[in-house]
Amino acid sequence: MSDSPPAPATPRRRADVARNEQSILDAASRVFSTSGVDAPVREVADAAGVGMGTLYRHFPTRSDLMVAVYRHQIDECADAGPQLLESSASPFVALQEWVHKYADFLTTKHGLGNVWQGDAAGLSALHQLFLDRLLPVLAELLEAARTSGEVAADVTPYELLRAVGDLVAWNVNDPNYDVLRIVNLLLAGLRQPPTT
């Protein structure tokens, strides 16, 4: 029997602290989507309904905030796949809705590379998290749509993830380019069998 005192229990995070962090991440996602990643941090704090001090306690730098938003959105995108399969009219509709969500997420990703300048390992780890979380979800959606007979094209989850990413990458505030229309054309092509 040891005379040493028991280790103190890890204190639970207060509910308001967790709520504030979630509010900041949700607000930052919206602000970065509409105003870009260079939007003033004060705009994020205002949208979250918190003071600057609270924001900086959670995310001391803009880089910390951007990376947290990116991780948060990866998780949201990954979690949406099974939910959409359960609630959508068909597996193809679930796939389409998920790809739209993924395309929206990618619009906030622009500018993230600037955060990781000089930290190739950090960028690589974040990219790997992106692949590890999203590829299995897209694979499940594609397989369900194939099983239902709604997708005939021979495309891998990686190819589709990459193709949508490439289409979104060129969406630079061009009024003559409707990225979702182009993404929908790509998805419509999945219904076609491969040509021989």
C-alpha positions in Angstrom: 0.0 0.0 0.0 1.4 3.4 -1.0 1.4 6.4 1.3 1.4 8.8 -1.7 -1.8 10.8 -2.1 -4.0 9.9 -5.0 -3.5 11.9 -8.2 -5.9 14.8 -8.5 -8.8 14.2 -10.9 -8.6 16.1 -14.1 -11.1 19.0 -13.8 -14.0 18.9 -16.2 -14.2 21.8 -18.6 -16.9 24.1 -17.7 -19.9 23.9 -20.0 -19.7 27.6 -20.9 -16.0 27.3 -21.9 -16.9 24.5 -24.3 -19.9 26.4 -25.6 -17.8 29.5 -26.2 -15.3 27.5 -28.2 -18.0 25.9 -30.3 -19.6 29.3 -30.9 -16.2 30.7 -32.0 -15.5 27.8 -34.4 -19.0 28.1 -35.9 -18.7 31.9 -36.3 -15.2 31.6 -37.8 -16.5 29.1 -40.3 -19.2 31.5 -41.4 -17.0 34.6 -41.5 -14.1 32.8 -43.4 -16.7 31.5 -45.9 -18.2 35.0 -46.6 -15.3 37.4 -45.9 -12.3 35.2 -46.5 -9.6 34.0 -44.2 -8.1 37.5 -43.9 -11.3 38.8 -42.2 -10.6 40.7 -39.0 -10.6 38.5 -35.9 -12.9 41.0 -34.3 -15.5 40.1 -36.9 -15.3 36.5 -35.7 -15.6 37.5 -32.1 -18.7 39.7 -32.9 -20.3 36.9 -34.9 -19.7 34.5 -32.0 -21.0 36.9 -29.4 -17.8 36.8 -27.3 -15.2 39.4 -26.4 -11.7 39.5 -27.9 -10.2 38.3 -24.7 -12.4 35.1 -24.8 -11.5 34.5 -28.4 -7.7 34.9 -27.7 -7.9 32.6 -24.6 -9.2 29.8 -26.9 -7.1 30.7 -30.0 -4.0 32.8 -29.2 -3.2 33.4 -32.9 -5.0 33.6 -36.2 -3.2 30.5 -37.2 -4.5 28.6 -34.2 -8.1 29.7 -35.1 -7.8 28.8 -38.8 -6.4 25.3 -38.0 -9.1 24.7 -35.4 -11.8 25.8 -37.9 -10.3 23.5 -40.6 -10.2 20.5 -38.2 -13.8 21.3 -37.0 -15.0 21.4 -40.6 -13.3 18.1 -41.4 -15.2 16.5 -38.5 -18.5 18.1 -39.6 -18.0 16.9 -43.1 -17.1 13.4 -42.0 -20.1 13.2 -39.6 -22.5 14.4 -42.2 -22.0 11.4 -44.5 -23.8 8.7 -42.4 -26.5 11.3 -41.4 -27.2 12.1 -45.1 -27.4 8.4 -46.1 -30.0 7.9 -43.4 -32.1 11.0 -44.1 -31.9 11.6 -47.9 -34.3 10.5 -50.5 -31.7 8.2 -52.1 -28.0 7.4 -51.9 -27.3 9.6 -54.9 -29.1 12.5 -53.3 -27.0 11.9 -50.1 -23.8 11.9 -52.2 -24.8 15.1 -54.0 -25.6 16.9 -50.7 -22.4 15.7 -49.1 -20.3 16.9 -52.1 -22.0 20.3 -51.8 -21.1 20.4 -48.1 -17.5 19.4 -49.0 -17.3 22.1 -51.7 -18.5 24.7 -49.2 -15.9 23.5 -46.7 -13.2 23.9 -49.4 -14.0 27.5 -49.9 -12.8 28.3 -46.3 -9.6 26.3 -46.9 -8.3 28.9 -49.3 -5.4 30.7 -47.6 -4.7 27.9 -45.2 -1.3 27.3 -46.8 -0.2 30.7 -45.7 -0.7 29.6 -42.1 1.7 26.8 -42.5 4.6 28.6 -44.2 7.8 27.0 -42.9 5.9 24.1 -41.3 5.7 21.5 -44.0 5.2 18.7 -41.4 2.2 20.5 -39.9 0.6 21.0 -43.3 1.3 17.4 -44.2 -0.3 16.1 -40.9 -3.4 18.2 -41.5 -3.7 17.0 -45.1 -3.4 13.4 -43.9 -6.2 14.0 -41.3 -8.3 15.4 -44.2 -7.8 12.2 -46.2 -8.1 9.8 -43.3 -11.5 11.3 -42.2 -13.1 12.1 -45.6 -12.1 9.4 -48.0 -13.9 6.6 -46.0 -17.0 8.7 -45.8 -17.0 9.4 -49.6 -16.3 5.7 -50.2 -19.3 4.7 -48.2 -21.5 7.2 -50.1 -20.2 6.1 -53.5 -20.7 2.4 -52.6 -24.3 3.0 -51.5 -25.1 4.9 -54.7 -23.5 2.1 -56.8 -25.5 -0.5 -54.9 -28.7 1.4 -55.6 -27.8 1.6 -59.3 -27.6 5.4 -59.3 -23.8 5.6 -60.0 -22.3 3.7 -62.9 -19.0 5.5 -63.5 -15.8 3.8 -62.4 -14.4 6.5 -60.2 -12.5 6.1 -57.0 -13.3 8.1 -53.8 -9.9 9.8 -54.1 -10.5 10.8 -57.7 -13.8 12.4 -56.9 -12.5 14.1 -53.8 -9.6 15.5 -55.9 -11.8 16.5 -58.9 -14.2 18.5 -56.7 -11.3 20.1 -55.0 -9.8 21.1 -58.3 -13.1 22.6 -59.5 -13.5 24.6 -56.2 -9.8 25.8 -56.3 -10.6 27.9 -59.4 -13.6 29.6 -57.8 -11.9 33.0 -57.2 -14.8 35.5 -57.0 -15.6 35.1 -60.7 -19.2 36.1 -61.4 -19.1 34.0 -64.6 -18.2 30.8 -62.8 -20.9 28.9 -60.8 -18.9 26.3 -59.0 -21.9 24.3 -57.7 -23.3 24.1 -61.3 -20.0 22.6 -62.5 -19.9 20.2 -59.5 -23.4 19.1 -60.3 -22.4 18.4 -64.0 -19.5 16.3 -62.7 -21.9 14.4 -60.4 -24.4 13.9 -63.2 -21.6 12.2 -65.1 -21.3 9.6 -62.4 -24.6 8.1 -63.6 -23.1 7.2 -66.9 -21.4 3.9 -67.4 -17.7 4.0 -68.4 -17.2 4.1 -72.2 -15.3 1.2 -73.8 
